[in-house]
Amino acid sequence: MSRGSRGTRYGKEHERIRRREVAAYRPGQPCALGGEPLYGPPSRLDLAHNEAGTGYLGLACRVHNRGAAGALTDYHGRRKDADPEPRPWRGFD
């Protein structure tokens, strides 16, 4: 199943904000998620969402942005529920 281009997944507003952030990008500015200096072409940077998905944090490296997304969503992009029973193997004490 194709996930589509960034524009079809996030919409025009996301692309407009990303273009604005990329235009203001200066090599060495901190990653919005990890804090390390960002280097390389702007095409390799992502626009990071806040945890609630209601706003943006700024440009982030792909490693941090996609790692954070992977921790919150499944393969299809659906939000993961918190595991209600993290250890279902009780009785092995």
C-alpha positions as CSV (number, residue, x, y, z in Angstrom):
1,M,0.0,0.0,0.0
2,S,1.5,3.3,-1.1
3,R,1.6,6.0,1.5
4,G,1.6,8.7,-1.1
5,S,3.8,11.8,-1.3
6,R,4.3,14.1,1.6
7,G,1.8,16.6,0.0
8,T,-1.0,14.1,-0.2
9,R,-0.4,12.8,3.4
10,Y,-0.1,16.1,5.1
11,G,-1.8,18.6,2.9
12,K,-1.0,22.0,1.5
13,E,-0.8,23.7,4.9
14,H,2.0,21.4,6.0
15,E,3.9,21.9,2.7
16,R,3.5,25.7,3.0
17,I,4.9,25.7,6.6
18,R,7.7,23.3,5.6
19,R,8.8,25.5,2.7
20,R,8.9,28.5,5.0
21,E,11.0,26.6,7.6
22,V,13.3,25.3,4.8
23,A,13.8,28.9,3.5
24,A,14.8,30.0,7.0
25,Y,17.1,26.9,7.5
26,R,20.7,27.6,8.3
27,P,23.2,24.7,8.5
28,G,24.1,24.0,12.1
29,Q,20.7,25.0,13.6
30,P,19.5,22.5,16.2
31,C,17.2,19.6,15.4
32,A,13.8,20.3,16.8
33,L,13.6,16.9,18.5
34,G,17.2,15.8,19.3
35,G,19.0,19.1,19.6
36,E,22.0,18.2,17.6
37,P,23.2,20.5,14.8
38,L,21.5,19.9,11.4
39,Y,23.6,19.7,8.3
40,G,23.1,18.5,4.8
41,P,20.5,19.4,2.1
42,P,17.1,20.7,3.3
43,S,15.4,17.9,1.3
44,R,16.7,15.4,3.9
45,L,15.0,17.3,6.8
46,D,11.5,16.7,8.1
47,L,9.0,19.1,9.6
48,A,8.4,17.7,13.1
49,H,4.9,17.7,14.6
50,N,4.2,18.2,18.3
51,E,3.2,15.1,20.2
52,A,-0.5,15.8,19.9
53,G,-0.2,16.4,16.2
54,T,-1.8,19.8,16.5
55,G,1.2,21.9,15.6
56,Y,4.8,21.9,14.5
57,L,8.1,22.0,16.4
58,G,10.3,22.9,13.5
59,L,12.8,21.1,11.2
60,A,14.2,17.8,12.5
61,C,16.6,15.2,11.2
62,R,14.9,12.1,9.7
63,V,16.3,9.8,12.3
64,H,14.6,11.6,15.2
65,N,11.4,12.6,13.5
66,R,10.7,9.2,12.0
67,G,11.8,7.4,15.1
68,A,9.4,9.4,17.2
69,A,6.6,8.8,14.7
70,G,7.4,5.0,14.8
71,A,7.1,5.0,18.5
72,L,3.6,6.5,18.4
73,T,2.1,4.9,15.2
74,D,1.9,1.5,13.6
75,Y,3.0,0.6,10.1
76,H,-0.2,2.1,8.6
77,G,0.2,5.4,10.4
78,R,-2.6,4.6,13.0
79,R,-2.0,5.8,16.5
80,K,-0.8,3.0,18.8
81,D,-2.8,2.5,22.0
82,A,-0.9,2.2,25.3
83,D,-0.4,-1.4,26.2
84,P,-2.9,-2.0,29.0
85,E,-1.1,-5.2,30.2
86,P,2.6,-4.8,29.5
87,R,3.4,-8.3,31.0
88,P,0.8,-10.8,30.0
89,W,2.9,-13.8,31.2
90,R,2.1,-13.5,34.9
91,G,2.6,-16.5,37.2
92,F,6.3,-17.0,36.4
93,D,7.5,-15.6,39.8
